Amino acid sequence: KKKAKRIDKAISRIFRRIKNLRNELYKKTVNYLAKNYNVIIIPEFNVSNMMRREMKKINSKTV
């Protein structure tokens, strides 16, 4: 039980570190783009359709 808690804590620490690194990467990328380009064109993403397709793939694989 004590070992499981220690493992959970370590896993949580790793996930938090990954999350922080990802956020840092996003911020540095945005900062770089803002400093080096006058105009940035970003396409419109239809996330709900992307998610729907992914769920279909997941469901069909698990059946």
LUMKOL-725207 format. One record per residue: residue in three letters; x, y, z of N, C-alpha, C, O in turn. Coordinates in steps of 0.05 Angstrom, whole numbers, plus 5000, padded with zeros to 4 digits. Layout:
% residues N
ALAXYZXYZXYZXYZ ...
//
This chain:
% residues 63
LYS501649765000500050005000501750255000501250444985 LYS503850255016505650485017507150514991507650734981 LYS507950284980509450284955507650384932508550534915 ALA505150304932503250394912502850694913502750824892 LYS502650804937502351094939504851234929504651444915 ARG507151124934509651244925509751244894510651434882 ILE508951014883508950984854506951184842507551314822 ASP504551204853502551394844503551684844503151834826 LYS504951744866506052014869508152064847508252284836 ALA509851864842511951894821510651924794511552094778 ILE508651774788507251794762505952064759506152194738 SER504752154780503452424780505552634775505052834761 ARG507852614787510052804784510952804755511453024743 ILE511252574743512052554715510052684696510752824678 PHE507452624701505352744684505353044687504953184667 ARG505653144711505753434716508153554701507853774689 ARG510453424701512853524687512353524657513053724644 ILE511153314647510453314618508553534611508953674591 LYS506553574627504653794623506054064623505454234605 ASN507854104642509254364643511054404619511354624609 LEU512454184611514154204587512554274562513454434545 ARG510254144560508554194537507654494536507654624516 ASN506754584560505954864562508255054555507855264542 GLU510554994565512955154559513555164529514155374518 LEU513254934516513754914487511655094472512455234454 TYR509155074480507055234468507655534470507555684451 LYS508455614495508955904499511355994484511356214473 LYS513455834483515955914468515355924438516356094424 THR513755734428513055734400511455984392512056114373 VAL509456044409507756284404509456534405509256714388 ASN511256544425512956774428514756814403515157034393 TYR515956594394517656604371516156694346517056874331 LEU513756584342512156654319511356954320511457094300 ALA510557044343509757324347512057514342511657734330 LYS514457444350516757614347517857624318518857834309 ASN517557404304518857374278516957414254517957444231 TYR514357424258512557454235510457664241509457694264 ASN509857824220507858034223505057924222503258014237 VAL504657724205501957604201502257304203504057184192 ILE500457194219500356904222497556804215495556904226 ILE497356624196494756524187494456244198496056064194 ILE492256204213491755944226489155834214487055974215 PRO489155594204486655484193484555424215485255384238 GLU482055414207479955354226479855044229479754904209 PHE479854954253479754664259476954594269475854724286 ASN475954374258473354274267473954044285473953814277 VAL474354104310475353914330473153694335473853464339 SER470653774336468553584342468453354321468053124329 ASN468853424296468953214275471453034278471252794274 MET473653154286476153004290475652804313476452564311 MET474452894334473952724357472052504350472352274358 ARG470052564335468052364327469352144311468851904315 ARG471152214292472552014277474351844294474551604291 GLU475751974313477551824331475951624348476751394352 MET473651714357471951534374471051294357470951074368 LYS470351334332469551114315471850914312471450674314 LYS474251014308476550834305477050684331477550444330 ILE476850824354477250694379475150474384475750254392 ASN472650544379470450354384470650114365470149894374 SER471350164340471549934322473849754329473749504324 LYS476049864340478349704347477749534373478849314376 THR476149644390475649504416473549294414473349124432 VAL471949294392469849094390470848834381469348644377 
//
